[in-house]
Amino acid sequence: MNTEMNEQTDILLVKYMLGEATPEEQQQVQQWLHENTANQQYYLQLETIWQQSKQLQAKSTVNEEEAWKRFQQKKAAGGFETAAVRTLPVKQSRRRLFIAAAAAIAILAVGSWLLLLNNWPGSNTQQLMANNNVLSDTLPDGSIVTLNKNARIRYAKTFLTNATREVQLEGEAFFDIAPDRNKPFIINAGDVHIKVTGTSFNVKSSSKATEVIVETGSVQVTYNQQTVQLVKKEKAIVTKTGRQLNKQQDSSALHNYYRTGQFVCEHTPLYQLVDVLNEAYSADIIISNSAIANLPLTTTFNQESLDTVLSIISKTFNIQVLKQNNQIILK
């Protein structure tokens, strides 16, 4: 495997983890992950280092250039499973990304990477990953999880014998948790932690925010030493730019679109529907007129095409729908 291409692949994967990748690069990484299990294993190893390195970031004073060299040397020594991993090209220069990647590789510079990989190696974990289709599956404890497109969860093979039932989530998923008061179910979505014993709720974790919406039972959400308790028709939001955990009322059913195939709008502001349509159809819809952004819509779209949905929106609010290049503009 070419050393320079290895390096480019690592940089692009770090960009993806940090939310720095362009839409084109994100799609490239997602396709790469879906190619084979070797690619997924490689990414899991790199991500484990990144997650653990955040704890050392404040204490470490690492020369990024030297750290990167040590990173490549340790990989060459056999620490990573790279034989079957296809490399990815990267457009951005390596030097520009050293500062962003320093936290992820700082742990390698202080020689702790092998210990970390032994504590949470890919070989000791189970993974569920949705590709371009929604995936529903049953966990070992009987809990049911539905993953939205490109979402995934990981959990230890000792899931049933641990003191808690713990999973890590990336993306969006709906959980219907099997009750067990002796073993709380814990979901780690970045820095946000959700604790339950038996309930159903939706969690959406993205580069912009993490959102938890409860359908039944109650959920405890913790972030940055703040904790809130949620019950039915309540949600918690943590934005990446802020440091606050906000609790709100929420009676919307729109978040269920990927499970039900329906877009249920109940006095739903147009901008919220547009956000979901962009996700569901991989579209780029823009509201160019702020005066129409909060127009409320009450209807149900049942597996209609995007063109049909946009046509109904246009007729309902008497607004224009323009298509320019790859964008759809509402005005």
C-alpha positions as a Python dict, from the first residue, in 0.01 Angstrom:
ca = {
    (1, 'M'): (0, 0, 0),
    (2, 'N'): (154, 328, -109),
    (3, 'T'): (272, 538, 191),
    (4, 'E'): (159, 871, 48),
    (5, 'M'): (-185, 732, -35),
    (6, 'N'): (-213, 583, 314),
    (7, 'E'): (-146, 926, 453),
    (8, 'Q'): (-408, 1088, 229),
    (9, 'T'): (-666, 832, 335),
    (10, 'D'): (-598, 900, 706),
    (11, 'I'): (-632, 1275, 653),
    (12, 'L'): (-962, 1241, 469),
    (13, 'L'): (-1101, 1008, 736),
    (14, 'V'): (-998, 1256, 1009),
    (15, 'K'): (-1173, 1533, 816),
    (16, 'Y'): (-1485, 1316, 801),
    (17, 'M'): (-1474, 1250, 1178),
    (18, 'L'): (-1424, 1620, 1256),
    (19, 'G'): (-1711, 1729, 1029),
    (20, 'E'): (-1462, 1914, 805),
    (21, 'A'): (-1527, 1708, 490),
    (22, 'T'): (-1712, 1857, 194),
    (23, 'P'): (-2038, 1691, 79),
    (24, 'E'): (-1842, 1527, -205),
    (25, 'E'): (-1580, 1395, 39),
    (26, 'Q'): (-1849, 1272, 280),
    (27, 'Q'): (-2010, 1070, 2),
    (28, 'Q'): (-1669, 939, -98),
    (29, 'V'): (-1596, 818, 256),
    (30, 'Q'): (-1942, 662, 294),
    (31, 'Q'): (-1900, 469, -31),
    (32, 'W'): (-1554, 359, 83),
    (33, 'L'): (-1695, 235, 415),
    (34, 'H'): (-1958, 30, 238),
    (35, 'E'): (-1707, -142, 9),
    (36, 'N'): (-1584, -402, 256),
    (37, 'T'): (-1543, -487, 623),
    (38, 'A'): (-1169, -415, 612),
    (39, 'N'): (-1241, -49, 542),
    (40, 'Q'): (-1494, -37, 826),
    (41, 'Q'): (-1247, -201, 1064),
    (42, 'Y'): (-976, 49, 972),
    (43, 'Y'): (-1212, 340, 1031),
    (44, 'L'): (-1320, 199, 1369),
    (45, 'Q'): (-957, 180, 1481),
    (46, 'L'): (-884, 536, 1375),
    (47, 'E'): (-1208, 663, 1533),
    (48, 'T'): (-1128, 488, 1862),
    (49, 'I'): (-800, 676, 1876),
    (50, 'W'): (-976, 1003, 1800),
    (51, 'Q'): (-1240, 957, 2070),
    (52, 'Q'): (-985, 868, 2336),
    (53, 'S'): (-736, 1136, 2231),
    (54, 'K'): (-985, 1412, 2318),
    (55, 'Q'): (-920, 1334, 2684),
    (56, 'L'): (-548, 1396, 2636),
    (57, 'Q'): (-574, 1696, 2409),
    (58, 'A'): (-552, 1954, 2689),
    (59, 'K'): (-244, 1787, 2836),
    (60, 'S'): (-52, 1717, 2518),
    (61, 'T'): (194, 1950, 2346),
    (62, 'V'): (258, 1763, 2025),
    (63, 'N'): (455, 1873, 1721),
    (64, 'E'): (204, 1788, 1449),
    (65, 'E'): (465, 1702, 1184),
    (66, 'E'): (656, 1468, 1415),
    (67, 'A'): (333, 1315, 1546),
    (68, 'W'): (218, 1237, 1195),
    (69, 'K'): (550, 1071, 1114),
    (70, 'R'): (522, 856, 1426),
    (71, 'F'): (164, 773, 1329),
    (72, 'Q'): (281, 640, 992),
    (73, 'Q'): (574, 451, 1150),
    (74, 'K'): (349, 277, 1403),
    (75, 'K'): (103, 179, 1130),
    (76, 'A'): (388, 40, 920),
    (77, 'A'): (495, -168, 1218),
    (78, 'G'): (169, -363, 1195),
    (79, 'G'): (-69, -195, 1439),
    (80, 'F'): (-345, -131, 1186),
    (81, 'E'): (-520, -386, 967),
    (82, 'T'): (-445, -224, 631),
    (83, 'A'): (-388, -505, 385),
    (84, 'A'): (-735, -494, 229),
    (85, 'V'): (-805, -126, 283),
    (86, 'R'): (-846, 77, -36),
    (87, 'T'): (-692, 423, -21),
    (88, 'L'): (-885, 743, -78),
    (89, 'P'): (-761, 1056, -254),
    (90, 'V'): (-775, 1390, -74),
    (91, 'K'): (-785, 1731, -237),
    (92, 'Q'): (-682, 1941, 62),
    (93, 'S'): (-312, 1977, 151),
    (94, 'R'): (-178, 1770, 440),
    (95, 'R'): (-20, 2068, 618),
    (96, 'R'): (-351, 2255, 644),
    (97, 'L'): (-505, 1962, 831),
    (98, 'F'): (-225, 1898, 1082),
    (99, 'I'): (-376, 2121, 1349),
    (100, 'A'): (-723, 1964, 1307),
    (101, 'A'): (-575, 1614, 1314),
    (102, 'A'): (-337, 1681, 1605),
    (103, 'A'): (-594, 1577, 1866),
    (104, 'A'): (-659, 1250, 1686),
    (105, 'I'): (-292, 1156, 1663),
    (106, 'A'): (-167, 1306, 1989),
    (107, 'I'): (-238, 981, 2163),
    (108, 'L'): (-11, 802, 1917),
    (109, 'A'): (274, 1040, 1996),
    (110, 'V'): (266, 953, 2366),
    (111, 'G'): (271, 580, 2292),
    (112, 'S'): (-73, 483, 2431),
    (113, 'W'): (-244, 374, 2112),
    (114, 'L'): (-198, 0, 2154),
    (115, 'L'): (-352, 11, 2501),
    (116, 'L'): (-655, 195, 2367),
    (117, 'L'): (-710, -43, 2082),
    (118, 'N'): (-691, -334, 2323),
    (119, 'N'): (-955, -169, 2544),
    (120, 'W'): (-1204, -124, 2254),
    (121, 'P'): (-1080, -321, 1956),
    (122, 'G'): (-1302, -370, 1655),
    (123, 'S'): (-1273, -745, 1701),
    (124, 'N'): (-1451, -720, 2038),
    (125, 'T'): (-1741, -510, 1912),
    (126, 'Q'): (-2055, -565, 1709),
    (127, 'Q'): (-2171, -311, 1454),
    (128, 'L'): (-2495, -235, 1274),
    (129, 'M'): (-2460, -2, 977),
    (130, 'A'): (-2730, 122, 741),
    (131, 'N'): (-2616, 197, 389),
    (132, 'N'): (-2852, 376, 154),
    (133, 'N'): (-3156, 204, 301),
    (134, 'V'): (-3321, 215, 644),
    (135, 'L'): (-3219, -83, 858),
    (136, 'S'): (-3421, -234, 1144),
    (137, 'D'): (-3272, -500, 1371),
    (138, 'T'): (-3304, -653, 1717),
    (139, 'L'): (-3023, -616, 1971),
    (140, 'P'): (-2915, -906, 2196),
    (141, 'D'): (-3136, -783, 2485),
    (142, 'G'): (-3449, -773, 2268),
    (143, 'S'): (-3441, -397, 2209),
    (144, 'I'): (-3532, -293, 1856),
    (145, 'V'): (-3334, -28, 1671),
    (146, 'T'): (-3419, 135, 1338),
    (147, 'L'): (-3127, 309, 1170),
    (148, 'N'): (-3181, 589, 923),
    (149, 'K'): (-2969, 590, 607),
    (150, 'N'): (-2591, 598, 670),
    (151, 'A'): (-2635, 566, 1048),
    (152, 'R'): (-2462, 306, 1262),
    (153, 'I'): (-2433, 178, 1617),
    (154, 'R'): (-2157, -17, 1792),
    (155, 'Y'): (-2171, -222, 2108),
    (156, 'A'): (-1943, -465, 2291),
    (157, 'K'): (-1978, -838, 2240),
    (158, 'T'): (-2017, -852, 2620),
    (159, 'F'): (-2330, -636, 2584),
    (160, 'L'): (-2553, -877, 2778),
    (161, 'T'): (-2310, -945, 3063),
    (162, 'N'): (-2206, -585, 3130),
    (163, 'A'): (-2353, -381, 3417),
    (164, 'T'): (-2515, -149, 3160),
    (165, 'R'): (-2637, -198, 2804),
    (166, 'E'): (-2424, 56, 2621),
    (167, 'V'): (-2408, 152, 2252),
    (168, 'Q'): (-2240, 424, 2048),
    (169, 'L'): (-2448, 599, 1781),
    (170, 'E'): (-2358, 794, 1471),
    (171, 'G'): (-2641, 942, 1268),
    (172, 'E'): (-3011, 897, 1340),
    (173, 'A'): (-3191, 601, 1497),
    (174, 'F'): (-3516, 510, 1670),
    (175, 'F'): (-3490, 288, 1978),
    (176, 'D'): (-3760, 71, 2134),
    (177, 'I'): (-3583, -44, 2449),
    (178, 'A'): (-3660, -375, 2621),
    (179, 'P'): (-3731, -295, 2991),
    (180, 'D'): (-3462, -395, 3243),
    (181, 'R'): (-3440, -178, 3554),
    (182, 'N'): (-3127, -361, 3667),
    (183, 'K'): (-2940, -280, 3349),
    (184, 'P'): (-2993, 73, 3217),
    (185, 'F'): (-2959, 122, 2842),
    (186, 'I'): (-2708, 398, 2759),
    (187, 'I'): (-2661, 561, 2420),
    (188, 'N'): (-2348, 768, 2359),
    (189, 'A'): (-2396, 1012, 2072),
    (190, 'G'): (-2074, 1211, 2076),
    (191, 'D'): (-2070, 1413, 2399),
    (192, 'V'): (-2441, 1353, 2464),
    (193, 'H'): (-2543, 1056, 2679),
    (194, 'I'): (-2897, 912, 2695),
    (195, 'K'): (-2995, 676, 2978),
    (196, 'V'): (-3315, 467, 2987),
    (197, 'T'): (-3452, 146, 3135),
    (198, 'G'): (-3738, 86, 2892),
    (199, 'T'): (-3897, 333, 2650),
    (200, 'S'): (-3910, 441, 2285),
    (201, 'F'): (-3745, 752, 2145),
    (202, 'N'): (-3559, 898, 1849),
    (203, 'V'): (-3198, 1016, 1856),
    (204, 'K'): (-3042, 1221, 1578),
    (205, 'S'): (-2672, 1306, 1599),
    (206, 'S'): (-2513, 1519, 1326),
    (207, 'S'): (-2222, 1759, 1286),
    (208, 'K'): (-2457, 2046, 1380),
    (209, 'A'): (-2660, 1913, 1673),
    (210, 'T'): (-2786, 1616, 1871),
    (211, 'E'): (-3162, 1582, 1923),
    (212, 'V'): (-3358, 1338, 2143),
    (213, 'I'): (-3737, 1304, 2103),
    (214, 'V'): (-3938, 1079, 2338),
    (215, 'E'): (-4244, 884, 2222),
    (216, 'T'): (-4310, 666, 2527),
    (217, 'G'): (-4171, 640, 2880),
    (218, 'S'): (-3897, 871, 3004),
    (219, 'V'): (-3536, 940, 2910),
    (220, 'Q'): (-3247, 1102, 3095),
    (221, 'V'): (-3018, 1313, 2875),
    (222, 'T'): (-2679, 1436, 2996),
    (223, 'Y'): (-2439, 1680, 2833),
    (224, 'N'): (-2155, 1887, 2976),
    (225, 'Q'): (-2259, 1814, 3340),
    (226, 'Q'): (-2618, 1917, 3260),
    (227, 'T'): (-2902, 1666, 3290),
    (228, 'V'): (-3269, 1681, 3190),
    (229, 'Q'): (-3549, 1427, 3220),
    (230, 'L'): (-3775, 1388, 2917),
    (231, 'V'): (-4120, 1233, 2888),
    (232, 'K'): (-4360, 1183, 2598),
    (233, 'K'): (-4382, 1478, 2356),
    (234, 'E'): (-4065, 1639, 2494),
    (235, 'K'): (-3726, 1673, 2330),
    (236, 'A'): (-3374, 1784, 2416),
    (237, 'I'): (-3138, 1961, 2178),
    (238, 'V'): (-2763, 2017, 2203),
    (239, 'T'): (-2606, 2233, 1932),
    (240, 'K'): (-2237, 2189, 1853),
    (241, 'T'): (-2179, 2565, 1864),
    (242, 'G'): (-2328, 2609, 2212),
    (243, 'R'): (-2271, 2451, 2549),
    (244, 'Q'): (-2632, 2425, 2661),
    (245, 'L'): (-2875, 2137, 2688),
    (246, 'N'): (-3219, 2269, 2597),
    (247, 'K'): (-3550, 2098, 2679),
    (248, 'Q'): (-3858, 2171, 2468),
    (249, 'Q'): (-4212, 2053, 2405),
    (250, 'D'): (-4249, 1856, 2082),
    (251, 'S'): (-4566, 1696, 1946),
    (252, 'S'): (-4438, 1658, 1590),
    (253, 'A'): (-4434, 1320, 1418),
    (254, 'L'): (-4219, 1437, 1128),
    (255, 'H'): (-3904, 1271, 1263),
    (256, 'N'): (-4064, 929, 1202),
    (257, 'Y'): (-4056, 965, 824),
    (258, 'Y'): (-3776, 712, 773),
    (259, 'R'): (-3962, 445, 975),
    (260, 'T'): (-4314, 500, 844),
    (261, 'G'): (-4252, 626, 491),
    (262, 'Q'): (-4483, 919, 571),
    (263, 'F'): (-4419, 1289, 621),
    (264, 'V'): (-4677, 1382, 885),
    (265, 'C'): (-4714, 1759, 916),
    (266, 'E'): (-4920, 1909, 1197),
    (267, 'H'): (-4889, 2287, 1181),
    (268, 'T'): (-4529, 2217, 1079),
    (269, 'P'): (-4322, 2521, 973),
    (270, 'L'): (-4214, 2496, 612),
    (271, 'Y'): (-3844, 2517, 698),
    (272, 'Q'): (-3870, 2206, 918),
    (273, 'L'): (-4032, 2008, 640),
    (274, 'V'): (-3766, 2128, 396),
    (275, 'D'): (-3489, 2009, 629),
    (276, 'V'): (-3642, 1662, 638),
    (277, 'L'): (-3702, 1654, 262),
    (278, 'N'): (-3336, 1736, 203),
    (279, 'E'): (-3239, 1440, 419),
    (280, 'A'): (-3492, 1195, 278),
    (281, 'Y'): (-3435, 1271, -90),
    (282, 'S'): (-3068, 1381, -71),
    (283, 'A'): (-3187, 1711, -214),
    (284, 'D'): (-3066, 2070, -186),
    (285, 'I'): (-3383, 2273, -127),
    (286, 'I'): (-3337, 2635, -25),
    (287, 'I'): (-3597, 2883, 101),
    (288, 'S'): (-3488, 3212, -50),
    (289, 'N'): (-3772, 3418, 101),
    (290, 'S'): (-3761, 3432, 483),
    (291, 'A'): (-4127, 3543, 487),
    (292, 'I'): (-4242, 3193, 390),
    (293, 'A'): (-4004, 2993, 611),
    (294, 'N'): (-4250, 2963, 902),
    (295, 'L'): (-4568, 2904, 704),
    (296, 'P'): (-4751, 2617, 883),
    (297, 'L'): (-4848, 2306, 692),
    (298, 'T'): (-5095, 2038, 802),
    (299, 'T'): (-5107, 1734, 576),
    (300, 'T'): (-4957, 1386, 529),
    (301, 'F'): (-4737, 1290, 236),
    (302, 'N'): (-4749, 914, 185),
    (303, 'Q'): (-4449, 796, -21),
    (304, 'E'): (-4501, 1061, -288),
    (305, 'S'): (-4215, 1166, -512),
    (306, 'L'): (-4024, 1483, -427),
    (307, 'D'): (-4174, 1658, -731),
    (308, 'T'): (-4525, 1575, -608),
    (309, 'V'): (-4449, 1705, -258),
    (310, 'L'): (-4303, 2027, -396),
    (311, 'S'): (-4602, 2073, -627),
    (312, 'I'): (-4843, 2045, -331),
    (313, 'I'): (-4635, 2291, -128),
    (314, 'S'): (-4634, 2532, -422),
    (315, 'K'): (-5012, 2518, -465),
    (316, 'T'): (-5085, 2533, -92),
    (317, 'F'): (-4881, 2846, -27),
    (318, 'N'): (-4889, 2995, -378),
    (319, 'I'): (-4511, 3004, -396),
    (320, 'Q'): (-4266, 2939, -679),
    (321, 'V'): (-4046, 2631, -707),
    (322, 'L'): (-3740, 2693, -924),
    (323, 'K'): (-3475, 2438, -1021),
    (324, 'Q'): (-3131, 2579, -1088),
    (325, 'N'): (-2847, 2335, -1150),
    (326, 'N'): (-2865, 2095, -854),
    (327, 'Q'): (-3061, 2330, -627),
    (328, 'I'): (-3433, 2371, -572),
    (329, 'I'): (-3535, 2721, -467),
    (330, 'L'): (-3860, 2811, -295),
    (331, 'K'): (-3958, 3176, -323),
}
